Amino acid sequence: MPPPVDRLAAVLRARGIEVVYVETGAAALAWLKEAIPRGAIVMNGGSATLRAIGFEAAFGTGDYDYLRPKVKAISDRAQRTVARRKASGADYFVGGVNAVSLTGEIVNADGSGNRVAAYAFAAGKVFLVAGVNKIVPDLAAAMERLRNQAAVGECRNLGLRTPCAVTGKCDNYNCHAPDRQCGKVLLIENEKIPGRITLVMIGQELGY
């Protein structure tokens, strides 16, 4: 592991979070396919990093009980909400991170909360996938990255007109529903269930 990742791994392992390092997005995808057994119930949160490594195409082959396309296919909003809530408890949940600090904090923002609900407790096993560009020095830097880099990129990618998408700077107290994408913010500092959360660090810059 590169020195920053090695340092991060030591801190997170002390907090009950495993760390795996791979050089490339392709290697990360191969690791996930090895770690998740065929036939398993799998869900993922929206993530530019997962899109970049080809996660959805790889897990949508029929080898897995992959819930995301099934949920997206539900046209009725109320029924889709129920399905999303159930999917948060999938056996395996894969997602990205907005920032991870060398002091041991992982932060994520979510518009509705289904992704961070899965991370926090609902899902069986959680694999968080991140490029090395997500590593920051401390919690303050992690929150800065979440609000003024990750959220900006996500809102612009979605074509929204939130204050951050317009100006490139978070205006937290003037950003409201329905477009706001930081509706729920999760801070992960520890995991009590052994082996539940693994951070897959990729030696490339990926995602917002």
ABEGO torsion letter per residue (X at the ends): XBAAAAAAAAAAAAAGBBBBBBABAAAAAAAAAAABBBGBBBBBBBBAAAAAAGAAAAAAAGABBBAAAAAAABABAAAAAAAAAAAAABABBBBBBABBBAAGBBBBBBAAGAAAAAAAAABABBBBBBBAAABBABAAAAAAAAAAAAAAAAAAAAGBABAAAAAGBBBAAABBOAABAAABBBBBABBABBGABBBBBBABBBEX
